[in-house]
Amino acid sequence: MAHRLRSIYDHLFQGSGSEPFLEVELTSADGNIEVITITEERAKANFVGPELTHILFGGAERSNLRKRIFDEIGNDPIFQTQTNVDDLETGAFRELTMARVKRFLEMEFLTRDQDEARMAVSALQQICPSTGTRYGVGLGLFSGSVLNNGTEYHKEKFERAMQLGKVLGCFAMTELGHGSNASGLETTATFNKDTDEFTIHSPTLTSTKWWIGGAAQTATHAVVFARLILGSVDHGVHSFVVQLRDPQDHSPMPGITVGDCGEKLGLNGTDNGYIRFNQVRIPRQMMLNRYANVDRDGTYTKASKESLALQRVALVGARASIVGQSANNLFMALTIAIRYGAIRRQFGDSQQETQILNYVTHQMRLFPPLASAFAMHCAGMKLGQNYLTLLKELQNKNFSSLADMHAMTAGLKAICSWATRDGVIICRDCCGGHGYSAYNRLGRIIKDFQVQTTWDGDNTVLCLQTARHVISSFEKGIKGKTLNGSVAYLSHIKPILASRFQGNSSEELHVTANLIAALRYRATNMCREISEKMRDQIQDGTSPADAWSSCLADLVHLAKAHCELYILDQFNAVVEEAKGRSPYNVLRELCNLYAFRCIDQDMGQFRNDDYVSSVQGRMIRAELQKTCAKIRPNAVALVDAFALPDFAIDSQIGRSDGDIYNHYMERVKEFPLKERAHYWEQLIKPLTHSSKL
């Protein structure tokens, strides 16, 4: 049997010209139906697995680099999962994540090539989100703020110390009373000209810095967002570096109170805390003053419009990364659910029960999220490229694409994190009772990922930012202006609104250009409807602000429509580049499936003005199901192509070798439980030995 498995495995990778994209243990004993099943599933694929991996990650060289990074981290004992984190109490879990942060810093990924450093941080997030978050708030948000908003003075003072972990930072923006409305923050930074210092103060209970990652136990310093007060004038929110703890014994500095925010829904390996400041004095030089400055004599230099725009860049980068994290988390959940679905058998033939992945209902639940994961990954890769281009443009004082990038990353962060949240829950449901076990990772993914819909901007608020940009662009397009970036299609409003859906046969429905045109029509038509609604209200005497507020639900819907069009466009571009390669056909099917689901879920909007007829609507639903059936033979190979090692997935029912029941039983046996409960004598025995009848 082992020889047969090896022959099939070698056939899958013949001629790939690269390292194996997925290492699978092939030593199971004869007769293990689960191992036989998963191996035969891989043999059904009609594409070469490593080719798809290379397409997903930018070529063979980058794919192999990603694999080596996973290997380097996974071969370190501290990252090899021996005890399920759900069996650890919070203190022990935090100790484990801090040990992992320390080891990751010692690996000095940040001193390597920038692309390799980003890959390493992404891998860390997938292996242990709590560790990735604990690392990210210090080496991402804190250091990013210091280096991007500070000057050469701050870079010289902090950069190397941050890389080595000598300075452990946190990002103190959110307050007990303010989150999304950052302009309403209450913490103050009052300049004292006599001492050349700022006084940082928490004037109210609601000004307490809250949910600050790393503040409870780890951080030595914080970037504090506070209102700049010069004399009696409030100049709004600026950022300052404040030392929180004494380097000798890690105790809070005078005037600083830190506390723990306690248990959270997830990410409990990250020590979120609160901070209060009682007249804490810091040197004037600790103001991060690249874009606005206070001189020795108290003169305030106001930030230019260009400088204020540059301060949005950090948010653009953070939100773009969440798009990638959304795809990563959904891929992980789908890897577990699809492998399990291929192995798990229920009902059917008396000789051999049916694989649950063969049921149409299972395919209709799992394969549309699979298409979404591929689509979001492609959009995230494009966003990352655009972000690097944006940084180069900004260095040359070219701000032309910043507004569009800011709007797109806001909306995509929202739409993709919502899609992943919902998709992971579907994956959990599709794994039945075993999906409910903490040892199978899905519950942890759900709990740890939930916060992505809230941090770096509440999703609904972000959608409204995107919608404002789209509506503004629509008004320019109506006036005949040429638009670029994600809103370029709004330069052609009239022909778009005059069009009707070109999908009158199965063949026409599988022309992706027709599906893109449908999503383009939806977004454009929604712009028209919302603009007309607001204009009519204003003409009737409603204020512009109230007219906007009356359309908030429609505007969130518009942001979703615009972002789904962008995602489909980027996915289609990747598919087009794959022409002539073995994964092309299955990628085309996934791309069309993503579009079918977008249209089917919003059929009411597409039926407006009869853009899609009732007959076409029924055809789309039928093609959605047929496309799921086409994807079925490739399902296991598709999740394999994301190339996540077993130690990173950490799910017994998602193991790559298919031997899920043996792995599951061995893991459960590790749970520390005595044969008899310690409370048996006190609570159970009185019931079972009662003399009452």
Secondary structure, 3 states (H helix, E strand, C coil): CHHHHHHHHHHHCCCCCCCCCCCCCCCCCCCCHHHHHHHHHHHCCCCCHHHHHHHHHCCHHHHHHHHHHHHHHHCCHHHCCCCCHHHCCHHHHHHHHHHHHHHHHHCCHHHCCHHHHHHHHHHHHHHCHHHHHHHHHHHHHHHHHHHHHCCHHHHHHHHHHHHHCCCCEEEECCECCCCCCHHHCCCEEEEECCCCEEEEECCCHHHCEEEEECCCCCCCEEEEEEEEEECCEEEEEEEEEEECECCCCCCECCCEEEEECCCCCCCCCCCEEEEEECCEEEEHHHECCCCCEECCCCCEECCCHHHHHHCCHHHHHHHHHHHHHHHHHHHHHHHHHHHHHHHCEEEECCCCEEEHHHCHHHHHHHHHHHHHHHHHHHHHHHHHHHHHHHHHHHHCCCCCCHHHHHHHHHHHHHHHHHHHHHHHHHHHHHCHHHHHCHHHCHHHHHHHHHHHHCCCCCHHHHHHHHHHHHHHHHHHHHCCCCCCHHHHHHHCHHHHHHCCCCCCCHHHHCCHHHHHHHHHHHHHHHHHHHHHHHHHHHHCCCCHHHHHHHCHHHHHHHHHHHHHHHHHHHHHHHHHHCCCCCCHHHHHHHHHHHHHHHHHHCHHHHHHHHCCCHHHHHHHHHHHHHHHHHHHHHHHHHHHCCCCCHHHHCCHHHCCCCCHHHHHHHHHHCCCCCCCCCCHHHHHHHHHCCCCC
